Amino acid sequence: MAKERKAFPLRLDLELYQAVEKWAGDEFRSVNAHIEYLLRESLKKSGRLKSLPPQAAEDQSKSVPSGDAEVPENGSS
Protein backbone atom coordinates (compact mmCIF):
# COMPACT_ATOMS: atom_id res chain seq x y z
CA MET A 1 0.00 0.00 0.00
CA ALA A 2 1.33 3.45 -0.93
CA LYS A 3 2.34 5.82 1.84
CA GLU A 4 -0.07 8.72 2.34
CA ARG A 5 1.23 12.01 0.95
CA LYS A 6 0.38 15.53 2.10
CA ALA A 7 -0.29 18.10 -0.62
CA PHE A 8 0.27 21.78 0.17
CA PRO A 9 1.08 24.97 -1.75
CA LEU A 10 4.70 26.13 -1.68
CA ARG A 11 5.80 29.60 -2.70
CA LEU A 12 9.42 29.99 -3.76
CA ASP A 13 11.53 32.87 -4.97
CA LEU A 14 11.74 32.60 -8.78
CA GLU A 15 15.54 32.40 -8.79
CA LEU A 16 15.48 29.62 -6.19
CA TYR A 17 12.84 27.72 -8.16
CA GLN A 18 14.84 28.00 -11.38
CA ALA A 19 17.97 26.65 -9.64
CA VAL A 20 16.01 23.70 -8.18
CA GLU A 21 14.33 23.10 -11.55
CA LYS A 22 17.70 22.90 -13.31
CA TRP A 23 19.15 20.64 -10.62
CA ALA A 24 16.07 18.38 -10.76
CA GLY A 25 16.46 18.10 -14.53
CA ASP A 26 20.14 17.19 -14.13
CA GLU A 27 19.05 14.37 -11.77
CA PHE A 28 16.14 13.25 -14.03
CA ARG A 29 13.56 14.13 -11.36
CA SER A 30 10.52 16.38 -11.30
CA VAL A 31 10.88 19.57 -9.26
CA ASN A 32 8.45 18.17 -6.70
CA ALA A 33 10.36 14.87 -6.39
CA HIS A 34 13.68 16.71 -6.10
CA ILE A 35 12.43 19.03 -3.36
CA GLU A 36 11.14 15.97 -1.47
CA TYR A 37 14.50 14.23 -2.00
CA LEU A 38 16.45 17.26 -0.72
CA LEU A 39 14.20 17.61 2.33
CA ARG A 40 14.46 13.88 3.10
CA GLU A 41 18.27 13.95 2.83
CA SER A 42 18.47 17.01 5.09
CA LEU A 43 16.18 15.44 7.69
CA LYS A 44 18.12 12.18 7.56
CA LYS A 45 21.45 13.99 7.94
CA SER A 46 20.18 15.95 10.95
CA GLY A 47 18.85 12.79 12.62
CA ARG A 48 15.23 13.98 12.48
CA LEU A 49 13.96 11.26 10.15
CA LYS A 50 13.51 7.89 11.82
CA SER A 51 12.85 5.64 8.82
CA LEU A 52 13.17 5.83 5.08
CA PRO A 53 10.40 4.69 2.74
CA PRO A 54 11.40 2.34 -0.13
CA GLN A 55 11.69 5.20 -2.67
CA ALA A 56 14.27 6.98 -0.51
CA ALA A 57 16.36 3.81 -0.33
CA GLU A 58 16.44 3.76 -4.14
CA ASP A 59 17.43 7.44 -4.22
CA GLN A 60 20.41 6.72 -1.96
CA SER A 61 22.03 4.81 -4.79
CA LYS A 62 21.96 8.11 -6.70
CA SER A 63 23.47 10.13 -3.85
CA VAL A 64 24.82 13.60 -4.59
CA PRO A 65 28.55 14.12 -3.93
CA SER A 66 29.02 16.43 -0.93
CA GLY A 67 30.52 19.21 -3.07
CA ASP A 68 27.39 19.35 -5.25
CA ALA A 69 24.88 19.46 -2.38
CA GLU A 70 24.33 23.23 -2.44
CA VAL A 71 22.23 25.13 -4.96
CA PRO A 72 24.09 28.29 -6.04
CA GLU A 73 22.19 31.40 -4.98
CA ASN A 74 22.41 32.90 -8.46
CA GLY A 75 21.21 29.69 -10.11
CA SER A 76 24.38 29.24 -12.17
CA SER A 77 26.91 26.43 -11.92
C-alpha positions as CSV (number, residue, x, y, z in Angstrom):
1,M,0.0,0.0,0.0
2,A,1.3,3.4,-0.9
3,K,2.3,5.8,1.8
4,E,-0.1,8.7,2.3
5,R,1.2,12.0,0.9
6,K,0.4,15.5,2.1
7,A,-0.3,18.1,-0.6
8,F,0.3,21.8,0.2
9,P,1.1,25.0,-1.7
10,L,4.7,26.1,-1.7
11,R,5.8,29.6,-2.7
12,L,9.4,30.0,-3.8
13,D,11.5,32.9,-5.0
14,L,11.7,32.6,-8.8
15,E,15.5,32.4,-8.8
16,L,15.5,29.6,-6.2
17,Y,12.8,27.7,-8.2
18,Q,14.8,28.0,-11.4
19,A,18.0,26.6,-9.6
20,V,16.0,23.7,-8.2
21,E,14.3,23.1,-11.6
22,K,17.7,22.9,-13.3
23,W,19.1,20.6,-10.6
24,A,16.1,18.4,-10.8
25,G,16.5,18.1,-14.5
26,D,20.1,17.2,-14.1
27,E,19.1,14.4,-11.8
28,F,16.1,13.3,-14.0
29,R,13.6,14.1,-11.4
30,S,10.5,16.4,-11.3
31,V,10.9,19.6,-9.3
32,N,8.4,18.2,-6.7
33,A,10.4,14.9,-6.4
34,H,13.7,16.7,-6.1
35,I,12.4,19.0,-3.4
36,E,11.1,16.0,-1.5
37,Y,14.5,14.2,-2.0
38,L,16.5,17.3,-0.7
39,L,14.2,17.6,2.3
40,R,14.5,13.9,3.1
41,E,18.3,13.9,2.8
42,S,18.5,17.0,5.1
43,L,16.2,15.4,7.7
44,K,18.1,12.2,7.6
45,K,21.5,14.0,7.9
46,S,20.2,16.0,10.9
47,G,18.9,12.8,12.6
48,R,15.2,14.0,12.5
49,L,14.0,11.3,10.1
50,K,13.5,7.9,11.8
51,S,12.9,5.6,8.8
52,L,13.2,5.8,5.1
53,P,10.4,4.7,2.7
54,P,11.4,2.3,-0.1
55,Q,11.7,5.2,-2.7
56,A,14.3,7.0,-0.5
57,A,16.4,3.8,-0.3
58,E,16.4,3.8,-4.1
59,D,17.4,7.4,-4.2
60,Q,20.4,6.7,-2.0
61,S,22.0,4.8,-4.8
62,K,22.0,8.1,-6.7
63,S,23.5,10.1,-3.8
64,V,24.8,13.6,-4.6
65,P,28.5,14.1,-3.9
66,S,29.0,16.4,-0.9
67,G,30.5,19.2,-3.1
68,D,27.4,19.3,-5.2
69,A,24.9,19.5,-2.4
70,E,24.3,23.2,-2.4
71,V,22.2,25.1,-5.0
72,P,24.1,28.3,-6.0
73,E,22.2,31.4,-5.0
74,N,22.4,32.9,-8.5
75,G,21.2,29.7,-10.1
76,S,24.4,29.2,-12.2
77,S,26.9,26.4,-11.9
